[in-house]
């Protein structure tokens, strides 16, 4: 596969041609979905009280015998002792360095067009001013509650919209702090509810009401215009014939904000308006709306020992994804103090430098067969095809490249974005278009990592 794919090998997913997808019937949802598909690149933000410890988000309190979930717990603590200490993080969470405008400015420069923020992860700690629970950043027992920025979700959404970035809310359907999800009458057993909703229908009904009330709060106007609701783990216990009241929830969010996209992950129903493979890139173009959500570092939330993917790797992922018709939702994790790592800002700046040159071949484009030819990946828009040359990391642009079988409309029909000059080309015996890159261009390349050729077809 070549050295450039060494870091990407674990990110590839075979695309199932029979994957279930039901397109929305509402015209306003379809229009919003088409708008979202043109955005191509977004920022995902995982942030909560857990960020103070630099551990995996929420999952350390999940009572499943899976190492990546429980390895954050102290070995000298029993489960319930640890749970109490974890929930006590609310009383020390004071992210005084929180600066959403700085985050938004960095995202804007990087070319990100939408943001998805964790308003509530599985642990149930709310990063917005909900009135349904006191397990929230605005509660009197959280030291940050006196800060004028305490309603973090509102501050963040307002800041990102101020930089022209669409806002979306991540919302976990499991809430491990709610007594109507993990009922205190029984010990928690897994990530799912710990009681039988058929035996205790009143508990399940109360939990449905809880979700409905929080969705009303998030979409009712306080948090402004939201492009999408990104629902995580929206499934109930396997083997049980009970479901969430999706019709009710859809009525709430779209009654408040018509046309809103809903991302019911893994449902394969009308409530999953696009699919979002996690930490994976499909190997083939998909014929329905999709987005890969992938971490910039080695975790969704902040880590004490972060290991960031190189800028080359991140750009290669972006180009692979858009050539297959998808969007990239790239995650960052702020620290407990409310700061992003300096390395995250470096990556965002370097991505932005590249986007200044090549954004024309990214935004508003569509996938076009054959999608890939060797190291070249394609997108299309209007009467042009954009051919991205994915060099090996550290490799420069060679003196000639075969761009595949797209025939330019004229002798001046091929250009390298960022140079404003046409390049000479001819057809090979195999029927491909071979472009020649003069040394004067090679010596003064407009960007690094990956180069984009524009092929004018008409």
C-alpha positions in Angstrom: 0.0 0.0 0.0 3.0 2.4 0.4 4.3 4.3 3.4 1.8 7.1 3.0 -1.0 4.7 4.1 0.7 3.3 7.2 -1.2 5.6 9.5 -4.4 5.2 7.5 -4.6 1.5 7.3 -6.6 1.2 10.5 -9.1 3.8 9.2 -10.4 1.8 6.2 -13.8 0.3 6.3 -15.3 -1.9 3.5 -18.5 -0.2 2.4 -21.5 -2.5 2.4 -23.4 -1.9 -0.8 -26.6 -3.0 1.0 -26.3 -0.5 3.8 -29.7 0.6 4.8 -30.6 4.3 4.3 -34.0 5.9 4.1 -33.9 9.4 2.6 -36.0 12.1 4.3 -39.3 12.9 2.7 -39.6 16.5 4.0 -38.4 19.0 1.4 -36.9 21.3 4.0 -34.9 18.5 5.5 -33.7 17.4 2.1 -32.6 21.0 1.3 -30.8 21.3 4.6 -29.1 17.9 4.0 -27.9 19.0 0.6 -26.5 22.2 2.1 -24.7 20.1 4.8 -23.2 17.8 2.1 -21.6 20.8 0.4 -19.9 21.9 3.7 -17.5 18.9 3.6 -15.5 19.7 6.8 -16.5 20.2 10.4 -15.2 20.3 13.9 -16.3 17.8 16.6 -15.7 18.9 20.2 -15.7 16.4 23.1 -15.6 18.3 26.4 -16.9 17.7 29.9 -16.0 17.4 33.6 -14.1 14.2 32.8 -11.6 16.4 30.9 -10.0 17.3 34.2 -8.6 13.8 34.6 -7.5 13.4 31.0 -9.3 10.1 30.7 -11.7 8.5 28.3 -15.0 10.4 28.1 -17.8 8.8 30.3 -16.8 5.2 29.6 -14.8 4.7 32.7 -18.1 4.5 34.7 -19.7 2.0 32.3 -19.7 -1.4 34.2 -18.7 -3.5 31.2 -15.6 -5.8 31.3 -13.9 -4.1 28.5 -10.4 -2.8 29.2 -10.5 0.4 27.2 -13.6 1.4 29.3 -12.4 0.6 32.8 -8.6 1.1 32.6 -9.0 4.7 33.7 -10.3 3.6 37.1 -8.0 3.5 40.1 -7.1 -0.1 40.9 -7.6 0.5 44.7 -11.2 1.7 44.2 -14.3 -0.4 43.9 -16.8 0.5 41.2 -19.2 2.6 43.3 -16.4 4.4 45.1 -15.0 5.3 41.7 -18.4 6.4 40.5 -18.8 8.7 43.4 -15.4 10.3 42.8 -16.2 10.7 39.1 -19.5 12.4 39.7 -17.7 14.6 42.2 -15.8 16.1 39.3 -18.7 18.5 39.0 -17.5 20.3 42.2 -14.0 21.0 40.8 -14.8 21.8 37.1 -13.7 25.4 36.6 -12.5 25.9 32.9 -11.5 29.5 33.3 -9.5 29.5 30.1 -12.6 28.7 28.0 -12.4 30.9 24.9 -14.9 29.8 22.3 -14.1 32.7 20.0 -10.5 31.5 19.8 -11.6 28.0 19.0 -14.0 29.3 16.4 -11.4 31.5 14.8 -9.1 28.6 14.5 -11.8 26.4 13.0 -12.8 29.1 10.5 -9.2 29.5 9.3 -8.9 25.7 9.0 -11.9 25.8 6.6 -14.3 24.1 8.9 -17.9 24.9 8.0 -19.9 23.3 10.9 -19.3 22.3 14.5 -20.9 19.5 16.6 -20.5 20.0 20.4 -21.2 17.5 23.1 -24.0 19.2 25.0 -24.4 15.9 27.1 -22.3 12.8 26.9 -23.3 9.4 28.3 -22.3 10.3 31.9 -25.2 12.7 31.9 -23.2 15.8 32.8 -24.8 18.7 30.9 -22.7 21.4 29.3 -25.8 23.5 28.9 -28.2 25.2 31.3 -30.8 22.5 31.5 -33.7 22.7 34.1 -34.1 18.9 34.2 -31.2 18.0 36.4 -28.6 19.6 38.7 -25.8 17.5 37.1 -24.7 20.4 34.9 -22.0 23.0 34.6 -24.4 25.8 35.6 -25.3 24.1 39.0 -24.4 26.0 42.1 -22.0 23.3 43.2 -19.9 23.7 40.1 -17.4 26.5 40.6 -17.8 27.7 37.0 -21.5 28.5 37.5 -20.7 32.1 38.5 -18.8 32.8 35.3 -20.8 34.8 32.7 -19.7 32.1 30.2 -21.2 29.3 32.3 -23.8 28.2 29.8 -21.0 26.8 27.7 -23.1 25.4 24.8 -24.8 28.8 24.2 -21.4 30.6 24.3 -19.9 28.1 22.0 -22.7 28.0 19.4 -22.9 31.8 19.4 -19.1 32.1 18.9 -19.0 29.6 16.0 -22.0 31.1 14.2 -20.3 34.5 14.6 -17.5 33.1 12.5 -19.9 31.8 9.8 -19.8 28.2 11.1 -23.1 26.2 11.3 -23.9 24.8 14.7 -24.9 21.2 15.7 -25.6 19.6 19.0 -24.3 16.2 20.1 -26.8 14.6 22.5 -26.4 11.2 24.2 -29.6 9.2 24.5 -28.1 7.1 27.4 -27.8 9.2 30.6 -26.0 7.2 33.2 -26.7 9.8 35.9 -30.5 9.7 35.5 -32.3 7.5 37.9 -34.8 6.8 35.1 -32.0 5.2 33.0 -29.8 3.5 35.6 -32.4 3.1 38.4 -30.9 3.0 41.9 -33.0 -0.1 42.7 -30.7 -2.2 40.6 -27.0 -2.1 39.9 -26.0 -0.9 36.4 -25.0 -3.9 34.2 -24.0 -2.4 30.9 -24.3 0.8 28.9 -28.1 0.3 28.5 -31.0 0.7 31.0 -30.8 -1.6 34.0 -34.4 -2.5 34.3 -37.1 -4.0 32.0 -39.2 -1.2 30.6 -42.1 -3.7 30.2 -42.1 -4.4 33.9 -41.6 -0.8 34.9 -43.3 1.2 32.1 -43.6 4.3 34.4 -39.8 4.5 34.6 -39.4 4.3 30.9 -42.1 6.9 30.3 -40.4 9.2 32.8 -37.1 8.9 30.9 -38.9 9.6 27.6 -40.2 12.8 29.2 -36.7 13.7 30.3 -35.3 13.4 26.8 -38.2 15.4 25.3 -37.7 18.2 27.8 -34.0 18.5 27.1 -34.6 18.5 23.4 -37.1 21.2 23.8 -34.6 23.3 25.8 -31.8 22.8 23.2 -34.0 23.6 20.1 -36.5 26.0 21.6 -34.5 29.2 20.8 -32.1 29.8 23.7 -29.2 28.1 21.7 -30.0 29.7 18.4 -30.2 28.1 15.0 -29.0 24.5 15.0 -28.4 22.8 11.7 -28.5 19.3 13.2 -29.0 17.1 16.3 -26.3 14.4 16.4 -27.8 11.6 18.6 -25.4 9.1 20.1 -26.3 5.5 21.0 -30.0 6.0 20.3 -30.9 2.4 20.8 -32.5 0.5 23.6 -31.6 -2.9 25.1 -31.1 -5.7 22.6 -33.8 -8.3 22.6 -36.5 -5.9 24.0 -39.4 -4.7 22.0 -39.4 -1.1 23.3 -38.1 1.9 21.4 -37.6 5.5 22.0 -40.5 7.8 21.0 -38.9 9.0 17.9 -42.0 10.6 16.4 -42.4 12.7 19.5 -38.8 13.8 19.5 -38.8 14.6 15.8 -41.9 16.7 16.3 -40.2 18.7 19.1 -37.0 19.5 17.3 -38.5 20.1 13.9 -41.5 21.9 15.3 -39.0 24.3 16.9 -36.6 24.4 14.0 -38.1 23.2 10.7 -35.7 21.3 8.4 -33.3 20.2 11.2 -31.2 17.2 10.3 -31.3 14.4 12.8 -28.5 11.8 13.0 -29.9 8.8 14.9 -26.7 6.8 14.6 -27.2 3.2 13.6 -31.0 3.3 13.4 -31.3 2.9 9.7 -34.7 4.7 9.8 -36.1 8.0 8.7 -34.5 9.5 11.8 -30.9 8.8 10.5 -30.7 11.5 7.8 -27.0 10.7 7.3 -24.7 8.0 8.4 -21.5 8.6 10.3 -18.8 5.8 10.5 -16.6 6.3 13.5 -12.8 6.4 13.1 -13.3 4.8 9.7 -13.2 5.8 6.0 -15.2 3.8 3.5 -13.1 2.1 0.8 -15.7 3.1 -1.8 -18.0 5.9 -2.7 -21.3 5.7 -0.9 -24.6 6.6 -2.6 -26.2 8.2 0.5 -25.2 11.1 2.7 -22.4 10.3 5.2 -19.6 11.7 7.3 -16.6 10.1 8.9 -16.0 11.3 12.5 -12.4 10.9 13.4 -10.1 12.2 16.2 -7.2 14.5 15.5 -5.3 12.9 18.4 -5.4 9.5 20.2 -8.7 10.2 21.9 -12.0 12.0 21.7 -11.5 13.9 24.9 -8.3 15.5 26.2 -5.5 13.2 27.1 -2.4 14.0 29.3 -0.2 12.3 26.6 -1.8 13.3 23.3 -0.5 11.9 20.1 -1.6 13.9 17.1 -1.9 12.7 13.6 0.3 14.6 11.2 -1.1 17.3 9.0 -0.3 15.2 6.0 -2.4 12.3 7.4 -5.3 14.6 8.3 -5.4 16.1 4.8 -5.1 12.7 3.2 -8.1 11.6 5.1 -10.1 14.7 4.1 -9.3 14.1 0.4 -10.1 10.4 0.5 -13.4 11.2 2.2 -14.6 14.0 -0.1 -13.6 11.9 -3.2 -16.0 9.2 -1.9 -18.8 11.8 -1.4 -18.5 12.2 2.4 -17.8 14.9 5.0 -15.0 14.8 7.6 -16.0 15.7 11.2 -12.6 16.2 12.8 -12.5 16.0 16.6 -10.6 18.1 19.2 -10.7 17.7 23.0 -10.2 20.8 25.2 -8.6 20.3 28.6 -10.3 20.6 31.9 -9.0 24.2 32.1 -10.8 25.0 28.8 -7.8 25.1 26.5 -6.9 23.3 23.3 -3.4 21.9 23.0 -1.0 24.1 21.1 -0.4 21.2 18.7 -4.1 21.2 17.8 -3.8 24.9 16.8 -0.8 24.0 14.7 -2.7 21.4 12.9 -5.7 23.7 12.3 -3.4 26.4 11.0 -1.6 24.1 8.6 -4.8 22.7 7.3 -6.0 26.2 6.8 -2.9 27.1 4.9 -3.6 24.2 2.5 -7.3 25.1 2.3 -6.5 28.7 1.2 -5.0 27.1 -2.0 -7.2 24.1 -2.6 -10.6 24.9 -1.1 -12.1 25.3 -4.6 -11.7 21.5 -5.1 -13.2 20.7 -1.7 -16.4 22.7 -1.0 -19.6 22.1 -3.0 -18.1 19.2 -4.9 -19.4 15.8 -5.7 -17.9 12.4 -6.0 -17.2 11.3 -9.6 -16.3 7.9 -10.9 -13.7 6.3 -11.0 -13.0 8.3 -7.7 -9.4 7.3 -7.7 -6.6 6.5 -10.1 -3.3 5.5 -8.4 -2.3 8.4 -6.1 -4.9 10.7 -7.7 -8.4 11.3 -6.1 -11.2 13.1 -7.8 -14.0 15.5 -7.0 -16.2 17.5 -9.5 -18.1 20.8 -9.6 -19.8 22.5 -12.5 -17.8 21.8 -15.6 -14.5 20.9 -13.8 -12.9 17.9 -12.3 -10.4 18.3 -9.5 -7.6 15.8 -9.3 -5.8 15.6 -5.9 -2.3 14.1 -6.0 -1.7 12.4 -2.7 2.1 12.2 -2.4 3.8 10.0 0.2 4.5 11.9 3.3 7.7 13.9 2.7 7.5 13.5 -1.1 7.3 16.5 -3.4 5.4 16.9 -6.6 7.0 15.0 -9.5 7.7 16.4 -13.0 4.8 14.5 -14.6 1.5 12.9 -13.4 -1.1 10.8 -15.1 -4.5 12.3 -14.1 -6.7 9.5 -15.5 -9.1 9.6 -18.5 -10.7 13.0 -18.0 -10.0 14.9 -21.3 -9.6 18.7 -20.9 -11.6 21.0 -23.1 -8.6 22.8 -24.5 -4.8 22.8 -24.6 -5.0 25.2 -21.6 -7.5 23.1 -19.8 -5.3 21.9 -16.9 -4.0 24.1 -14.1 -2.5 23.6 -10.6 -4.6 25.4 -8.0 -2.6 28.2 -6.4 -0.4 28.9 -9.5 -2.8 30.6 -11.9 -1.0 29.1 -14.9 -2.0 26.4 -17.4 0.1 23.2 -17.7 1.0 21.2 -20.7 -0.7 17.9 -21.1 -1.0 15.1 -23.7 -2.7 11.7 -24.0 -0.8 8.5 -23.3 -1.2 5.3 -25.4 -3.3 4.0 -22.5 -5.7 6.9 -23.0 -4.8 8.8 -19.8 -4.0 12.5 -19.5 -0.4 13.1 -18.6 0.4 16.5 -17.2 3.9 17.9 -17.1 5.0 20.1 -14.2 7.9 22.4 -15.0 10.7 22.9 -12.6 9.7 26.5 -12.1 6.5 25.3 -10.6 8.1 22.4 -8.6 10.5 24.9 -7.1 7.7 27.2 -5.9 4.8 25.0 -5.0 1.7 26.8 -3.6 1.2 24.4 -0.8 2.6 21.2 0.8 1.4 17.7 1.3 -1.2 17.3 -1.5 -1.7 19.2 -4.7 -4.9 19.8 -6.7 -5.1 20.0 -10.5 -8.2 21.6 -12.1 -9.3 19.9 -15.3 -11.7 22.1 -17.3 -14.0 19.9 -19.2 -16.1 22.5 -21.0 
